[in-house]
Amino acid sequence: MDYKKVDEKDVEYLRTLVDADRILVGDEISEDYSHDELGTVANYPEVLMRVLSTEEVSAIMKYAYEQNIPVVVRGSGTGLVGACVPIYGGIMLETTLMNHILELDTENLTVTVEPGVLLMELSKFVEENDLFYPPDPGEKSATIAGNISTNAGGMRAVKYGVTRDYVRGLTVVMPNGEVLELGGKIVKNSSGYSLKDLVIGSEGTLCVITRAVLKLLPLPKKTLSLLVPFDTFTEAAAVVPKIIKSKAIPTAIEFMERQTILFAEDFLGKKFPDTKSNAYILLTFDGNTKEQVEAEYEVVADLCLSEGAKDVYIVDTDERKDSVWSARGAFLEAIKASTTEMDECDVVVPRNRVAEFINYTHDLEKELNIRIPSFGHAGDGNLHLYICRDELGQKEWEEMLDTAMDKLYAKSLEFDGLVSGEHGIGYAKRKYLFNDYGEYEMGLMDGIKHAFDPKNILNPKKVCQM
């Protein structure tokens, strides 16, 4: 790509657009801004700008477009596929200072937020107002615009859907600085192509999100979880489609294996309620009455016991809730702490192929003599698999990682799955997206990218660009 390198003249002009303490250049930029949470892709921006408004973003994008300078947008940097890494340097726009909740509309059941609002801040705010924002990705310190950019899913997707289902409107800045309002507070919209929905999941390649109008629901009054142990993962996974077909509707159906739980115990220094079994499913139910929740979980508990569950633990005390959910929330960091380096495979397969896929990872561990701990969302087929380096040398690790990834993604394709359920493609997973989709489909994606960003300055070399 033939982009302009940022020079002193560019920096001088950019300094007129934001306050002096919100622009960093060259060696002033911390190493943290060169990578995301997983750190498998790394490169520094030439200029870091902490933006405060749509107007600032518009002015910066207009200049970058005129000068042909690449721009990458970053929120909290909690991604796992290098989507916020500035491959070509250029300008990085950090949105974490745009962190205000602008409006709560209790008549239309919407909340309007800036892009840097954290998921945990939004959830706390709306729940204090007896409302509910259902999307529940595991990383609570992620920004809302980051969630929108990856169409983040999370544990409650089984009952409530994913981020896309709760985005009513977006304010976006186009690569040339033009500001657009996409959607709004309206509930229904059949007015032409849904540009808003193209932006959701586009990983910062089409435009810059500077405001979002999000749909809310009334807050369920009662919530309860069940922890269900099984002898084998095959038994645990086999019961999931039957739960989905039952009249009960769990909010979440998570799967976890014994080894991953033990990592979390070591990492947190606290005990899990039960670690004697090889596999577990964790279910959550919510509703407006105790009777409604109990009726649903009793149906599922009886079903699990009839299908081979060793027990059913009700997660109803504060101590048990803390031990179960703190462990579930720590799985990624716990696995990371157990090894020298790792990479993630975020495949999604049909629900009835989950057991086969996890059993395949066990076979692959033996074949390649590596560890591939896992956990994920049994209720929607989204699996998080971690290939661990442990004591492998650099060359051996790189070769083994390529082999393992190739085999895992090939198996997901064989099972009618796809590359990513919620973490996105970014820079690191492009090869596998190209393998899964044909030339025609990739051409359509590239055409959409070109229509939004004809100069290709916004997050280049990501998603649909090899």
Secondary structure by P-SEA (a helix, b strand, c coil): cccccccaaaaaaaaaacccccccccccccccccccccccbbbbbcbbbbcccaaaaaaaaaaaaaabbbbbbbccccccccccccccccbbbbcccccccccccccccbbbbcccccaaaaaaaaaaaccccccccccccccaaaaaaaccccccccccccccccccccccccccccccccccccccccccccccccccccccccccccbbbbbbcccccbbbbbbbbbccaaaaaaaaaaaaaccccccbbbbbcaaaaaaaaaaaccccccccccbbbbbbbbcccaaaaaaaaaaaaaaaaaaccccccccccaaaaaaaaaaaaaaaaaaaaaccccccccccccccaaaaaaaaaaaaaaaccbbbbbcccccccbbbbbbbbccccaaaaaaaaaaaaaaaaaaaaaaccccccccccccccaaaaaaaccaaaaaaaaaaaaaacccccccccccccc
